[in-house]
Amino acid sequence: MIKRTFNRTAFPVDLIDRGLAAIALTAALTAFFLCSQLP
């Protein structure tokens, strides 16, 4: 029960971390794609 409460309070932080990771990954892929398009 303690673990369930801990997971519930840590969920928003995990969600934010996932969002930041997704944004960083998207930015990295976009930069790589743009660089590969350069002559």
C-alpha positions in Angstrom: 0.0 0.0 0.0 2.9 2.3 0.7 4.4 1.4 -2.6 1.2 2.2 -4.4 1.0 5.6 -2.8 4.6 6.3 -3.7 4.0 5.3 -7.3 0.9 7.6 -7.4 2.8 10.6 -6.2 5.8 9.9 -8.5 3.6 9.4 -11.5 3.4 13.1 -12.6 7.2 13.4 -12.3 7.6 10.3 -14.4 5.1 11.7 -17.0 7.1 15.0 -17.2 10.4 13.1 -17.6 8.8 11.0 -20.4 7.6 14.2 -22.1 11.0 15.8 -21.9 12.7 12.7 -23.2 10.3 12.5 -26.1 10.9 16.2 -26.9 14.7 15.7 -26.8 14.5 12.6 -28.9 12.3 14.4 -31.5 14.7 17.4 -31.6 17.7 15.1 -32.1 16.0 13.2 -34.9 14.9 16.5 -36.6 18.4 17.9 -36.3 19.9 14.7 -37.7 17.4 14.7 -40.6 18.1 18.4 -41.4 21.9 17.8 -41.3 21.5 14.8 -43.7 19.6 16.9 -46.1 22.4 19.5 -46.4 24.6 19.1 -49.5 
